[in-house]
Amino acid sequence: MMAMKSYIVLVYILCLSAGIKSQNLKVTEINSADFYKNHANLLTNEKVKILDGRTDSMYQIQHIYGAINIDVDLCNASERLKQEATTPVVVVYCTTNRRSSDMVKILSTFYQGKVYLISDGLRGWSNNDLPLFQSSSTMSMQEE
């Protein structure tokens, strides 16, 4: 019985320490136009990771140059984020904001760097005519 109480106390302490870590996460929620206007240099900085939280098929159609695809809805998303979020700054986005908000929640459990959350997502990025990688099949469909 004493071992069980010790285990419960240990789990409680670990949960508290995880909560303390999550308070260290610095998140800046910013729309795509303001991000590009003020922080476009981050898109080519080797100390910054750009993380796309959408499905692989969505990513293949179009994404921000240099982005790494991590489908946040898959069961291995947390492990993938731990592998990729190794730089002092990460930029997260999805189509609108649901998946990127989920990425921030996961990041808050271990990451202590700076996070830029593109609040209007790839939809806003595209609507603002900001540079995107587009697959050739998407480009040819647009030309028709």
C-alpha positions in Angstrom: 0.0 0.0 0.0 2.9 2.4 0.8 4.4 1.7 -2.6 1.1 2.7 -4.3 1.0 6.0 -2.3 4.6 6.7 -3.3 3.7 6.0 -6.9 0.7 8.3 -6.8 2.8 11.1 -5.3 5.5 10.6 -7.9 2.9 10.8 -10.7 1.4 13.9 -9.2 4.9 15.6 -9.0 5.7 14.6 -12.6 2.3 16.1 -13.7 3.1 19.3 -11.8 6.5 19.6 -13.3 5.0 19.1 -16.8 2.7 21.9 -16.0 5.5 24.1 -15.0 7.4 23.4 -18.2 4.4 24.3 -20.3 4.3 27.7 -18.7 7.8 28.3 -20.3 6.4 28.0 -23.8 6.4 31.3 -25.6 3.7 31.4 -28.2 3.1 34.3 -30.6 -0.2 34.0 -32.5 0.1 36.0 -35.6 -1.7 36.2 -38.9 0.1 35.2 -42.1 0.4 38.7 -43.6 2.0 40.1 -40.4 4.2 37.1 -40.0 5.6 37.4 -43.5 5.9 41.2 -43.3 7.8 41.1 -40.0 9.4 37.6 -39.8 10.0 36.4 -43.4 13.7 36.0 -42.5 12.7 33.1 -40.2 11.5 31.0 -43.2 15.1 30.5 -44.3 16.9 30.5 -41.0 18.5 27.2 -40.1 17.7 27.7 -36.4 13.9 27.7 -37.2 11.7 24.7 -38.0 8.5 25.2 -39.9 5.9 22.6 -39.0 2.9 21.8 -41.1 0.2 19.9 -39.0 -2.0 18.8 -42.0 -2.3 15.5 -43.6 0.4 14.2 -46.0 -2.0 14.5 -49.0 -2.7 18.1 -48.1 1.0 18.9 -47.6 1.8 17.3 -51.0 -0.6 19.6 -52.8 0.9 22.8 -51.3 2.9 24.0 -48.3 5.1 26.8 -47.1 8.6 26.3 -48.5 10.9 24.4 -46.1 8.0 23.1 -44.0 8.1 19.7 -42.4 4.9 17.7 -42.5 3.7 16.3 -39.1 0.1 15.1 -39.3 -0.9 16.1 -35.8 -3.9 13.7 -36.0 -1.7 10.6 -36.2 -0.8 8.7 -33.1 3.0 9.4 -33.6 2.6 13.2 -33.8 4.0 13.7 -30.3 7.1 11.7 -31.1 7.6 13.4 -34.5 7.3 16.8 -32.8 9.9 15.8 -30.3 12.2 14.8 -33.2 11.7 18.0 -35.1 11.2 20.7 -32.5 14.9 20.9 -31.7 15.6 24.5 -32.7 15.1 27.7 -30.6 12.2 28.7 -32.8 9.4 26.8 -34.5 6.6 28.1 -36.7 3.4 26.0 -36.8 0.5 26.1 -39.2 -2.3 24.0 -40.7 -5.2 24.9 -42.9 -7.0 27.2 -40.5 -6.0 26.8 -36.9 -7.3 23.5 -35.2 -4.3 21.3 -35.9 -1.7 24.0 -35.2 -3.4 24.6 -31.9 -3.2 20.9 -31.2 0.5 21.1 -32.1 1.0 23.9 -29.6 -0.7 21.8 -26.9 1.7 18.9 -27.6 4.7 21.2 -27.7 3.8 22.7 -24.4 4.5 19.4 -22.7 8.2 19.4 -23.6 9.4 22.4 -25.8 10.8 25.5 -24.2 11.6 27.6 -27.2 9.6 30.3 -29.1 6.6 29.3 -31.2 4.9 31.3 -33.9 1.4 30.1 -34.6 0.1 31.3 -38.0 -3.4 32.0 -36.9 -5.1 32.1 -40.3 -3.1 29.1 -41.5 -2.4 28.1 -45.0 -5.7 29.5 -46.1 -4.7 33.0 -45.0 -1.2 32.5 -46.4 -2.7 31.6 -49.8 -5.3 34.4 -49.7 -2.5 36.9 -49.0 -0.6 35.6 -52.1 2.4 34.6 -50.1 5.0 32.2 -51.6 4.0 28.5 -51.5 5.3 25.3 -52.8 2.7 23.8 -55.1 2.8 20.4 -56.7 3.0 20.4 -60.5 -0.4 18.7 -60.7 -2.0 21.5 -58.7 -0.4 24.1 -60.9 -1.6 22.4 -64.1 -5.1 22.1 -62.7 -5.0 25.9 -62.0 -3.9 26.6 -65.6 -6.8 24.8 -67.1 
